[in-house]
Amino acid sequence: MSQRRRHAVLSAASGLLIVALPAATAAADHSGNAADSRHSGAARAVPAGPGTYVPQRIIGGPSSPALSAWGIVHNPLTNEILVGDYLTSQVRRMTRDGRYLGDLQNPGSRIGGVASALGVDPRDGSIYLAVTGEGRTSDDVRKYDKFGNYLFGLDMPTSTTWLTVDKDGYLWVPSAYKGARLTRYRVDNATKSATAVLTISKPGTGPGQFGSLTGIGTDNADNVYVADVGNKVVHAYTPTGAWRFDLGKGLFPGDIRGVTVDNSTGNIYVANSAIGTIEVFSKTGTRIKTFGGIGTGNGQFIDGARQLTMTADGNLYAADYGGQRVQRFTAGGSFAAFFPNPPMPMDRAGIAQSRALDIDPVTGDIVMADAWGQRVLRYGPDGTLLDSHGRRGSTTPDGMNYPKGVAIDPGTRNVWVANFEGAPDLVGYTKDFGSVVRRIVTPRFINDLEWSGGLLYALERRPGALHVYNPATGGEVRTWVSTKGLIRGVGVDAATKNVWITSDTKPEVYVLSPAGAIIRTVPITGLGWDVAIRGDYAYVASTTGNTVQIFDRRTYALVGTVGGTGSKFGQLNQPSGLAFNSAGSLYVVETAGSRVQQFSVAAPPPAEAVKPTTTIAATVVGGQLTVTGRASDGSGIAGVGVRVRDLTTNRYFHATLGTWVTTATLNAGIVWGPITATDWRYVVPGTLPGRSYRVDAVATDRRGNASATMTTTLSVP
């Protein structure tokens, strides 16, 4: 539920002041016009220009919960529970009672994609991980030894989300949401390759035929059970590919996820995720019982279980992704425990991965959609967290499904949120998130929102379309279907009604007339994301070029840029969403930087050599370490860098990677309050009992001067 919070927010990586590029002349608008918030907002031309944009402050900062459980498997040789963390792309090693032991070791300290389902070879304990999602490498499957050391990757014929390993060491891979194929592979460690020994391809809707395959499990006879979310059944096949039976026909209303087998009884457990239950079937396919349900209580799932795993003594472990935990049940379905306990959520003011923001035209608050945090955050102009609304789910009013677009109605201040993965689709809330104004059913993959002229422009990323809705009625008033393939961001020129759309695959922007004809293709450096139009200028976020490029909206000439590659103050790390406040300040969301940066056409603070100061304190509650302090400087604080070292392993926590690394990297603390005397906070989600940790903090001012390093050490009980 929405909660008013007066907590922190304003993070910054330490570093030098970075002043944006070429200076033009025009001054920013200081009229306080309420209609001019995110993009153009008003039909009249607003006096605005590129000027020289100077960074003012950083809002938010990277944070993640201790465990965003999606994949899960028990390793019988080490007696560990392995959990795939969906947000950080790490795999956590846990004891069976939920004590954190460490992570699987990966080259580069991170998995190149999304950590999905896990499997273990029962003969030697080697571990297989399915890797899927945007930005993945060609290695769809990663293999590790039983101790978690990376061995090699496998490039599979299709994207891989689900897998399992049978008792003879064969790897089973369904075609994961696309296609209708199930393949059994022999993996050769010497050649680091996988060879298909059996392929079952039976597309159709009849018994034993495949629609869209998801979860998978095997029994001790190597029979395989695969969830078919397309046909809403689970198929049972022999290891040689003969169909045995289908189970659950008429039972599953939609989403089916994990499948696992209790080898002592042969019972089959299936995550009926659409309604949050776990269904139990006999080895012949007869339904025995059901347990669980939608909710946040013990034994309930906010959005259904993901992968399931069984231990030999009859304990069932379920990955509760929405609840950011793992739940344990008896074989009979009685709730036994959950971990981490107590919960270890992300910092309330932190950002997992944001794509979009807008500015409240009355208060100047920054309203930001945190896609991977499954919520919308409202920050005050000084970076203070005022409100947090949302959780993982597909229903209003609280449910969110990777929100990637946000737009504020300048008249009512209602907040509209677009959910990328579908339901609850496009939702309008009152400004305080107290009630839902309207829900509009949209296609999947709405990536960006724009409010202009009383209409909502919703950009469908793939296959590519622009939908224009009347929010008063919920009706779609017009549609433009892309002839350029995948698209990404949208901005509307209030003066001409022309629409600027960025490409998802090419370094160019398409300018559409109000009738939908492409009247200009504007080349940019890198791949674009959002577009904001203010006065006579169009601002385009180059997410791969790490700049905001400024164009004359009439001549299409490039007249300036903001930013540059890096994580220091004034630099950008994958800029995406753009917005203006009524005074002309430009706000930029950095997806990889997990922060919002404010730039203004103003003089930078004068040069000076006075070092900032900071205090430091650290506490541990329930295993979660929180470091706090206050940083002060007359020229303004740019940020506070924090370093936490485990004195037993001499490894350092890396907030963006969500794991412990050997490099002594300073991480961005979350900073808020008056810029000359800011409060700050930094959270490490999980520590180990009996360990001691050294904490260092360094404040940096807006001229790049660094404070003395402040240090404290604490022991975890």
Secondary structure, 3 states (H helix, E strand, C coil): CCEEEEECCCEECCCCCCCCCCCCCCCCCCCCCCCCCCCCCCCCCCCCCCCCEEEEEEECCECCCCCCEEEEEEECCCCEEEEEECCCCEEEEECCCCCEEEECECHHHCCCCEEEEEEECCCCCCEEEEEECCCCCCCCEEEECCCCEEEEEECCCCCCCCCEECCCCCEEEECCCCCCEEEEEEEECCCCEEEEEEEEECECCCCCCECCEEEEEECCCCCEEEEECCCCEEEEECCCCCEEEEECCCCCCCCCCCEEECCCCCCEEEEECCCCEEEEECCCCCEEEEEECECCCCCCECCCCCCEEECCCCEEEEEECCCCEEEEEECCCCEEEEECCCCCCCCCCCECCEEEEEECCCCCCEEEEECCCCEEEEECCCCCEEEEECEECCCCCCEECCEEEEEECCCCCCEEEEECCCCCCEEEECCCCCCEEEEECCCCCEEEEEEECCEEEEEECCCCEEEEEECCCCEEEEEEECCCCCEEEEEECCCCCCEEEEECCCCEEEEECCCCCEEEEEECCCCEEEEEEECCEEEEEECCCCEEEEEECCCCCEEEEEECECCCCCCECCEEEEEECCCCCEEEEECCCCEEEEEEECCCCCCCCCCCEECCEEEEECCEEEEEEEEECCCCEEEEEEEEEECCCCEEEECCCCEEECCCCCEEEEEECCCCEEEEEEEECCCCCCCEEEEEEEEEECCCCECCCEEEEEECC
